[in-house]
Amino acid sequence: LQNLAPLIRSGVGLDASARMVELATERNASRGELRFEAIDGPKLPLADASIDVAVSLLSFRYLDWDPLMLELRRVLRPGGRLLVIDMVDKPAGLAEVPRLLADKLRVRATELRHPGYVRARAQMVGTPAWAQMLRFNPMRAFHEYDWYLGSRFPSGALDVLNVGRRAQVIAFDSGPFHDAALHEMAYP
């Protein structure tokens, strides 16, 4: 939300972690257009038809999708959209090797420009807390996102942002959310 602030009139950041909300509030104390709230469950502390865009950044896999979709339908204005960026479990296939190599080179170039980020990432993923988090919070598979989102948002678009050896980073734009075919999750 902090990086989006210059592009928006107002924004609300929601998280289940009170500590994350506290840190975001402190970091953005000078930005009156941003507010942050802790939530517990799919009920969003927003008025009906009050937002234009809902963004889920690296958190969609942890959410209960069906109740969230109903809440988003309630809070999004007509023409509103859901944008999802997340990491999914999808090993690179042979056909994806050129993209895998190109993405690795791009990431490496970025790492060389930002060595502080590389050190901070290495420190974070080297902690026992990180190992514990991975143990209990595995990534969802690509096909789950493709099926769930594709079956509900016929005008939506799913793109791959980065191909890794074992995982991909994807982006999904729902298109007009109120066109969604929302129904209970059930595999065909």
Salt bridges, closest charged atoms under 4 A:
GLU22 OE2 - ARG19 NH1 2.72
GLU37 OE2 - ARG35 NH1 1.95
ASP48 OD1 - ARG74 NH1 2.68
ASP52 OD2 - ARG77 NH1 3.16
GLU71 OE2 - ARG74 NH2 2.70
ASP86 OD1 - ARG61 NH1 3.36
GLU96 OE2 - LYS90 NZ 3.28
ASP103 OD2 - ARG99 NE 2.88
ASP103 OD1 - ARG106 NH2 3.38
GLU111 OE1 - ARG108 NH1 3.38
GLU111 OE2 - ARG121 NH2 2.72
GLU144 OE1 - ARG140 NH1 3.49
ASP173 OD1 - ARG81 NE 2.96
